[in-house]
Amino acid sequence: MKPTWIEAAINGPWGRERQPGIPITEAEIIADGVAAAQAGAGIIHLHAYDAATGRQKDDWQIYARIIEGIRGKVDAIVYPTIPIAGSGFAGADAPQSGRYQHLDELARHGLVEWGAVDPGSVNFSSYEDMARGAKGFIYLNPEAQIREGLEIAARRGVRPSYAIYEPGFTRLGAALAAGYPGLPVPVYRLMFSDTYAWGFPPRPYALDAHLALIAECAAGAPAMVAGLGLDIRPLIAAAVARAVHVRVGLEDAPFGDRRSNAQWVEEAVRLVRAEGGEPAAAAQIRAATRAIDEACRR
């Protein structure tokens, strides 16, 4: 059996007008996170919201209540997002500094093991918007802010989860990580899409190209397939065959998707097992990442 990490990204920066099934309130997010973990996800990724507006709100105390609520019922690696700078999805404009303050505070309280760090900026332009003449936005991650996240991660022992929208993100992320001794080895989450005109479409050739670059720039680092506005299922067999991990959930799913987060995880579990894999429990993931850290330090 190949132990495969399954991550559930249960909501995202989108409001319910784009993804009606996402959990918004603290109670909803906790319930969805618990259900996804019980379905087989060892990792839960989430966004917190202002319940009155339904827009993202990166308040560490909201995250703390949610994380404690999930971990009080299941064993899972639960980690938050960061403010989405450059877009109105998250309500008010995201701060241009201090974007990782909530991560620092959560880590100080022993509540997080992983943290989202996106090593690069990218144009978010959907094919649908372009066809009707609507403009996209630039998802902004200046180097100073990436370094802020990595400094906190290194100081607090938090594992960076890199969203790799473009191959250059791997090169920059690996080069910057090398400058922070003791930083846990980042997870390279490879982002595919058929909805947005960035990165690669979800094809095995694209996965192989990503993996070749990781082998060159960050040998031994773990990789995961994911995406936005995407049905990742056709890529799961290729991922398992290459010892690559899998992310599913309503943050990543095509807009308007009617499945629940637990159903996405159940389907991922089925497909992983069909390829000879087995979903890894949180304890197995922790052990595997510790072994990766040790190997990469040699």
C-alpha positions, 0 to 999 in steps of 0.5 A: 500500500502507498500511504497517500495524504488526503487534504480537504480544502473545505471552503476558500475565499469565495462567497456562497454566490460562487460556491453555495455549499461552503461552510461559513459559520464557525459551527458549520466549518467545525462540522465540515472539518470533522466530517471530512476527517472522518471520511479519510482526510488527514489534513484540513485546510480552511478559511475563517469568515465574518459570519455577518458578511460571509467574507473572509476574516483572518482573525486568529481567535476565530481560527483558534475556536475552529481548530480547537473544535475540529481537533477536539473531535478528530485527529487531523492536521488543521491549518489556516489560509492567509489574506488574499491580497489583490482581490475583493473576494475577501472583503476589504483589501488585504493588508500589505504587511502583517499577513501572517500575524494570525499564523504567528499567534496560532503557532504561539498557542500551539494550534497549528502544524502547517501554514499556507505560504504562497511563493509568488504572485499570479494573474487570476483571469478566468476563461469565462470572465475573459469571454465576457470582457471582465477583468481578473486580478493579480494575487499578490505575494511580494517577496517581503511577505513571503519571507515574513511567512517563512520567518514565522514558520522557521521560528515556530516550527510550522510547515509551509504549504506552498501553493505552486500556481506556476513553475517559477513558484517552485524555484523561488520557494525552494531558494527562499526556504534554503535561507531559513535554517531549521525550516520544516521542508515545505509541501509543494501543492501543485495547482492545476486549473481548467477555469483559470488561465494560469499554470498547467491544465490537469494532465499527467505531462504537466504533473511530470514537469512539476515533479522534475523541477521539484527534483532539481530544486527541492529534492525529497520534498513532498508534492500534492495535486490540487487546483481551483475551479477544477475536478481533480479526480482524473489526475488522482491515478497519476498522482498515486502512481508517482507517490504524490498526495491529493487535495480535494474539497469545495475550495478547489471544486468547480463552482456550483458543485453540489457534493459535500466536502465529505463526499469529495473525500470519500471519492478521493479515498475510493480512487486512491485505493483503486490505484493501490494507495491507502489514505494516511492518518494524521499521525502517519503524515506527521511521521512521514514529514519528520522523516523527510525533514531528517533526510533533507538535513543530511 
